[in-house]
């Protein structure tokens, strides 16, 4: 399976509400993740906690999608432009838009950086 196919499958899982399942399947134990302007989160345990906190803050996912996916198959890099329409537990509803750049090692992401407002 190509990296583009892997990341497409992963985002299909995310957009169907399987965020934590996608995380467990597609992220390496030594993954480094970073939100724009924030410090890196190192390791799957730290990033799992971050993802659990995010999922716990969400009351409803009203929609989501992928606008573009591209891949550099020879270097194991994918990029995804995506969005989610979310209602948080405090009833605030927002549309999150971002670009994520993933670096793969085999079947798992070892580094990911998110670019957003």
Order of alpha helices (4+ residues) and beta strands (2+ residues): alpha-alpha-beta-beta-alpha-beta-beta-beta-beta
